[in-house]
Amino acid sequence: MAVWLGVAAALRERVVRPLQTLSNMLAALKEEDFSMRARGARTDDALGLALFEVNTLGQTLREQRLGAQEASALLARVMAEIDVAVFAFDDQRSLRLVNRAGEWLLAEPAERVVGRDAASLGLAECLVGEVPRVLDAGFPGGGGRWEVRRSTFRLGGRPHQLLVLSDLSRALREEEREATRRLVRVLGHEINNSLAPIKSVAESLRRLVARSRSAAGVPGEAREAGAAPGPAEADDIASGLSLIAGRAESLSRFMASYARLARLPPPKLRPLDVATWVRRVAALERRIEVTVDAGPDVVIAADGDQLDQLLINLVDNAADAALETGGGVLVGWRRDRRFVEVWVRDQGPGLSDTANLFVPFFTTKPEGSGIGLVLSRQIAEAHGGRLTLANREEEKGAEARLLLPAMGGPAG
């Protein structure tokens, strides 16, 4: 009996316990726990060899999972940094994946849009039709011309669609801006070379006419032949010279405005408190009371001087519109996970020509220069943000929406 018990104990130690260890190892691999290692793994007996192979399998699976995680992290990083909007929809047209640019396009973080259908996101039209194609469309984060590309893939055995939207408007604007810079350099050199002597001669002639008219008023001197033109003739000359000087000055202002568009310096980013910035600019408007709808405390990295100019332009335009109807102006902001939205709403007559809002030198104001909104959009895009204007839906008036990266948010 003692021998039998000893043999049974030895068999349990040599056979049953390794089998239990092997079972535990397989259960851990099933649960994707690759950190466990079996003792007694060796190659000189069958059970030891089985344990050795299970240890090797665990190490291989661990390395493969680490490689997959690194590849997924790299893919996520690449998708976050590219400036095209990427969306993945399942066979029910529900959104399953969106990158940072897509969040900006929808003006919502991924947590709020994942799981929603394409129709509610305004992307249903992009999932049908021929591709690639160019589409004129507006989205919460901005409108313009978009290149639509679409492909299919399978995930979990189910078909999915990968939708890619490339903003062609920004690229076209960059080309237009570069062409404008070159044009300004040429025109500025040639026109300024002509304006300087014209203005100088006009001013000299005006002073000469003024002296001649004074001399004509002195008894005796006015009757001398060729001494000076008559009063009526002098008035005509003075009027013409004033017109020349005025047009020269107007052309100088035109060139200065054009140069401002072409020479906007890169923003010097510093921490900027949004509440302080918005309240300061709202207080500058003296013609009408600007109501501030305060949002949360938030700090952004921005060039305060440039954003002051941007918001001053928006508030000034809103005040001009509100004064026409006796309405008011409301300014506010909100914070989301990745961006800060600043909006300016007026109760004016609304926008009559939205197609030409950002066309340089197009203006509906008698004394307007036509560069305020263009300059404002350049400032917004230089900060990695977007500026849009549209008529309000709930009531009469217009709304300007400025999206800017929050501190630690996207840079583009």
Summary of the structure (lengths in Angstrom):
residues: 412
radius of gyration: 36.2
end to end distance: 81.7
largest distance: 158.3
contacts: 1194
relative contact order: 0.07
helix: 52%
strand: 20%
